[in-house]
Amino acid sequence: MFVLGTAGHIDHGKSSLVQALTGTDPDRLAEEKVRGMTIDLGFAWLKLPDGREIGIVDVPGHERFVRNMLAGAGGIDIAMLVIAANEGIMPQTREHLAILNLLGISRGLVALTKKDLVDTEWLDLVKMEVEDLLNPTTLTGATVIPVSAVTREGIPELLSAIEQSIASTPPKQDKGRPRLPIDRVFSIAGAGTVVTGTLVDGWLSMGQEVELVPSGLKSRIRGLQSHKSAIETVGPGSRAAVNLINITTTEAQRGEILTTPGWLKPTSLMSAKLHIIPNARHALPHNAERSIYILAAEATVKIRLLDAEEIKPGDSGWVQLILDRPMAVIDGDHFIIRSTTETLGGGVIIDTHAHRMPRFKPAIIESFQIREKGSPEEWITGLLEAKKSLELVDIMKYIPLEQEIVRATIEELISRGLVIRVGQSNSGLLYASSAWQELISEARKSLSEFHKKYPLRAGMPKIELINRLRLGKFTSQILDKLLLEKVVMDDGLIVRLPDFKVYLNTAEQNAIEIFLKSLSSSPYSPPGDNIPKPDLLTLLVDRGQVIKLSDSVVVSKQAYNDMTGEVLTRLQRNGKITLAEVRDMFQTSRKYAQALLEYMDGQKITRRVGDERVKY
């Protein structure tokens, strides 16, 4: 399904031409009929001679209603620029054409209306002016067709031109993430709230759970219509009316996105390439506040210039867009910037959920340029360079390509060592190669500093390294890969650099030997007056030679295993055991028995119930 959108100056015959083509008057508001002008968006559909149907969005031409024009322009496939032959090119002709150009709409045609009011010589002159006007835009070379909605002269030729444009227009991609930018909200008696828009990026179905973003309201689809016909499903590129359950007309707002729940996150800070149109009256300064329009939404935006103090008319620059309220946007969406009186420029979002960037940094600008112009490989590597690491599902959201292309590109980048995968292919984490090397360097630096600070410790506690590296959700997979690449060595609860060893002097070695000998001579009642200094004791614990039951009780690993085994045997036989029984079992004192049982409680081997212990 495709959507054709009108554009052009007020009173140049857009709505009359739509009615002549379709038999439907797109002016639906009473005020529009009284005033004889389109104020808000109008909708119709057209059945072409070859049997295909397309949707039509008719936009207002008055300069006061450009914001309404922008709400409908974002979802169109083909533009029909309408210019009255008796008046020629007018201010809103130029502004609407500039908007179509900024939105990247490259398929279209020009309907030169009211041809019945001019002679052939005048018509040819206007046609030449229109062709010159189109030359520097995305609609250069578009067919110009003189028509009259009154006499219907030129209507067959216009229909044929629309049909040819449709035939050469690729269908909207199905990316598995439907987005319906809401451009109209109303209520139907007995049905409730209905929202309309042009669906992109995926399918919607009857009964499907949906979410409004950015409001976050959840609903379910009660009914679907396209071209006033009830349907079960609707695909990308279609005009659709969606009847929602448990949503009021005050809750659903123009500009929100209707989509499947959970994936689309609102944003208030974006990075983008901004182009200022050549006939703008002033340059755009740093930190200027203007209005921004994306799909059917609008907001106030502060524009931070990253590579200039101002952007002059006809020039482009990299910017960050700071919104006064969140918007539901994805990378690749087009935007328009306006002042209160004119369209100033527009561009494409390249980083939807951006961080505040410093100005005048060549490396940042270079990464933006790669993402703007590059191949899928450069898009993905540029994205990962900016984000450091992402899950596959998040890359799918950022990159406006079919999932199969993204997956195949990632596999190719992994095979070339440009992308590093941690974990499983479908649920793992992906790093830019440079970001992975940064992580490795940080791990080595952290361990090296720890070894230098604590030369008598066998290694750093694993949890400390995890916290220093901020590993998060994929901690175990990242550690596994660091081990596989021999960046670190895992010694149970500690990690160390592969080449690190503890070196003891003679005095330290003697102290350890004396202490271990004392533990061996009295395994269940070890003396507490010759415990080594903390670093040496930690070394013995890390090596697994001793167990520290409490601050004053340390036993050999063998003694601990023996005592634990006998306690568990007694519990298996009797179901419970007391501190006194443990004391008598090992012919020790209450101090040592209590330390043992409290340690076993902490290890979740036993559990205290009153004055007794049972198995945990």
Steps between C-alpha positions, in 0.01 A plus 500: 500500500619852416406851610496808278519838672404837361709814548470856386378855560157587638216510246701330227240226477645211701172389656302556180750288309478221761120508469525488122732198522318307770144629529571572871511849649803492734384811687319336791468794743198732488730801528694381196183484291386844617838664442576306182850408618669193650594554864592150617598180325251346261493139387371311200590196296536443131448192287743516208419376149707185561283414803743593775386727781706775662434730794501876459591755766386852416689767692410864570676763291462806721821609673321500840436127466844376391521307829196300386659449160808357672289254701392336174811534288720256691321183388457560129668301223420728208455877502257683278606863496197707395561836332225717355585590141343845531713596803815297456760445771398654835657513851340179628594327176862565585462413867313175435755399238782578744330277758464214250867541411607495867288190560682324217186436296640432154196367317231733386337707231360848453136570425473835325137575590244747360632463148157603376572853627816563293613475141759257363780754483459592868471134595830418329671789677378386844603143420856614423516696827381196693763276341771750597362509854522120527856468369694537828256281697424131547211543252722607212370362171151437636225496238298824476139440392253782426151413627161651572283368780205685340521369143690182601748570221834333584349272769564177299860607441540579871363158597740335258794694645400400854476139387850514347642654816343226712641231271856626556465557875635222722258387771556600861728256684368263764750536786288314754440813711178673388473876553182696440563873549161630615380793290133498600301397810121476519219298656229284343179435692491142623862434405705755690832659412641474148845616392626528145838521334725351235646171622872434451754233593262213577149352525208554737228240567161479665528421871868594514639663813635848425664791679484876449845659516611723666201490738550127568127425502417138413199388300372233266372532144123458488467577129699589187398686186679607187318705237183462711506121469525276808811281489676245723857614436669803347854527366769765461420787266125491564271770629329343800231582754544313829223462758658478847369345821506697828661811352316835499528769234670725756763234576591424137674800346612597152872436471511190718613171347277193515723193510562164663595528869845518648747589224447867412648729764433876506793737479572864578853521358597405145793550265434591137618660178315830447473676163382863487307577182665748260221760518486513882512864610759455775780271608421262788710579811621259768240420768214646297151393608260411221219253424576146387269265307559125473234286331175632654658638819629843589697650788719794592868426450828658602754446223863450610741543211794259527727621219418870450383815678219535246360322195449736207219466243587222258752340739488189720636417843503234769270578787349368818129553545380553859122464517269663752305173521576140400424377150480147356768495231742250344825551312438590137186704565484835322425824683407857412601816687278810484483843654161654570479624140710279274658163438871529574638156426501137592694180484534143623540365853814288532502435877163490670613449859807719500727615779594865522803539273782755531520752216772522235633143545624359165466136614133549582426670168684223314291230670184690403617524138560125485151426628348752261656384174643156553412148399313266737840389632596859576158572654534209741865561590433874535203430728703263715790744515260761636314269740799272590275193520144405413278196493389377159139599570611859566707514182189392309319803643777744412576382146221567244565182298334161473596262781653246263738763362600615849562141618705409194705820527574438867616144427732633231640765737556236769686276256727794414563584867335842475220403737540282809212283617461399863252222573250334267441622145135594552518627857857615550675833524688659209805723543686715255848349478652817644251501788584138581871585502422791734325257735798264489737790574284614789490145644877466476556844651264429792667167577850643461421780745350249744803269481730795559300616801456152647803294393427228757145435380446229243259716304216750497156392622299425190212720610737798529616462139138468386413826676806682365421399142123565541420176322128486573265251335764299311750462787550124480529497119753785502710331768489174304633679191771678699605159633489345153723777365733453800455860610433380857533178694214378717592350839153445646386818670801699382651598167855596409724581208634181337864578580443616859655302787536574868862520615568449872815593684661261747331649806156483337555141386611399851196666656268305271674168566483547879132594481401205279694263727308631803170439321605148420598422860162616638256491210175550696632744763765697309690768691396858423812681617716431196262591213710666225459863405188573285668482157661165573177361643307622193758327282443170681123542469529581128720194451239286672739386773302639793145604588442813707202407719511830692744781576669286767441147370684362196512129414668301227293415194536130585372551857206702373406231247524229769284694748242597241476140382441365850241768581308418183517127578349564845229719347420233244454248782326712767359794303646754746807580703589733790807712563584282801490189285738656248732605783506145638536339155833676445605529866537873461370807678173689449694780325612273214170311470307826482735646237462187287118494515461872434730469197296202373183706551654779291590249228136376505606150601311512829222712642442595863161415651495604867801337669537237228625477141331324212603458135442814298 
